[in-house]
Structure formats: C-alpha cells, structure tokens
Amino acid sequence: MVLVDPQDLLNAREAAELLGLAHREAIATYRRRYDDFPDPIMSKGTCVLWHRADLVRWRSRHQARGAGT
C-alpha cells in the first residue's frame, strides 16, 4: 500500500490552477488532447483527484518540449 499525503491530491480546479489554466473544465480538454496526461489516482462519481507530483512531471515534460500547458 502506498500512502499519499492528502495535501498532494488535487481536484480539477486545483489541477487547472497548477497548470496555469483559467478553468477547471480545461482539464477534461487536456485529458482528451494529450495521450500522456496523467490518469487520476482516484475517480469515484464526481470526485476525481490527481497526484500533484504526476501533474508537475507532466507539465515539466511539456514545457521542455516547447508545447507549454
């Protein structure tokens, strides 16, 4: 079992903010547009959560390629 600090779990609004996006709805667009966008670590009903480190790594890869976020 892997323990995750609850502070490192981000909902769509928080994930969008981390990625510099204006609206949480943009996360759904990114999930469709980018095959390598991180999968949420929890998805139950309307509760969808990502691990902060996964999003930070993804953002760094895309910035390094010049794709931006």
Rosetta blueprint (number, residue, H / E / L):
1 M L
2 V L
3 L L
4 V L
5 D L
6 P H
7 Q H
8 D H
9 L E
10 L E
11 N L
12 A H
13 R H
14 E H
15 A H
16 A H
17 E H
18 L H
19 L L
20 G L
21 L L
22 A L
23 H L
24 R L
25 E H
26 A H
27 I H
28 A H
29 T H
30 Y H
31 R H
32 R H
33 R H
34 Y L
35 D L
36 D L
37 F L
38 P L
39 D L
40 P L
41 I L
42 M E
43 S E
44 K E
45 G L
46 T L
47 C E
48 V E
49 L E
50 W E
51 H E
52 R H
53 A H
54 D H
55 L H
56 V H
57 R H
58 W H
59 R H
60 S H
61 R H
62 H H
63 Q H
64 A H
65 R L
66 G L
67 A L
68 G L
69 T L
